[in-house]
């Protein structure tokens, strides 16, 4: 009985790392689908991070 229990625990810990990758791929697919549906509804996405190069160009233009 104890050997069967230990064997099941070992198999669970051996397979667990492979399952985490599947969950991450499923979550990424769900996020991509959500973004696609939002784009269909007319929503747009704006990147909040501006590049330093763009900031330098704007300062040069204003001088």
C-alpha positions as CSV (number, residue, x, y, z in Angstrom):
1,X,0.0,0.0,0.0
2,X,2.7,2.4,1.0
3,X,4.7,1.7,-2.2
4,X,1.7,2.4,-4.4
5,X,1.2,5.7,-2.6
6,X,4.8,6.8,-3.0
7,X,4.8,5.8,-6.6
8,X,1.7,8.0,-7.2
9,X,3.3,10.9,-5.5
10,X,6.5,10.5,-7.5
11,X,4.5,10.4,-10.8
12,X,2.6,13.5,-9.8
13,X,5.7,15.5,-9.1
14,X,7.3,14.2,-12.3
15,X,4.4,15.3,-14.4
16,X,3.6,18.6,-12.7
17,X,6.3,20.7,-14.5
18,X,4.9,19.7,-17.9
19,X,1.3,20.8,-16.9
20,X,2.4,24.3,-15.8
21,X,3.5,25.1,-19.4
22,X,0.1,24.0,-20.7
23,X,-1.7,26.3,-18.3
24,X,0.5,29.2,-19.3
25,X,-0.2,28.5,-23.0
26,X,-3.9,28.3,-22.4
27,X,-3.9,31.6,-20.5
28,X,-1.9,33.3,-23.3
29,X,-4.4,32.0,-25.8
30,X,-7.4,33.3,-23.8
31,X,-5.7,36.7,-23.5
32,X,-5.1,36.9,-27.2
33,X,-8.7,35.9,-27.9
34,X,-9.9,38.6,-25.5
35,X,-7.8,41.2,-27.2
36,X,-9.1,40.1,-30.6
37,X,-12.7,40.4,-29.5
38,X,-12.1,43.8,-28.0
39,X,-10.5,45.0,-31.3
40,X,-13.7,43.9,-33.0
41,X,-15.8,46.0,-30.6
42,X,-13.7,49.1,-31.5
43,X,-11.3,49.3,-28.5
44,X,-7.7,50.2,-29.2
45,X,-4.6,49.7,-27.2
46,X,-2.0,52.3,-26.5
47,X,1.4,51.5,-25.2
48,X,2.0,53.5,-22.0
49,X,5.8,53.2,-22.3
50,X,7.4,55.8,-24.5
51,X,10.9,55.3,-25.9
52,X,13.6,57.7,-24.8
53,X,14.5,58.4,-28.4
54,X,11.0,59.8,-29.0
55,X,11.3,62.0,-26.0
56,X,14.6,63.4,-27.2
57,X,13.2,64.1,-30.6
58,X,10.3,66.0,-29.2
59,X,12.6,68.2,-27.0
60,X,14.7,69.0,-30.0
61,X,11.7,70.0,-32.1
62,X,10.4,72.4,-29.4
63,X,13.7,74.2,-29.1
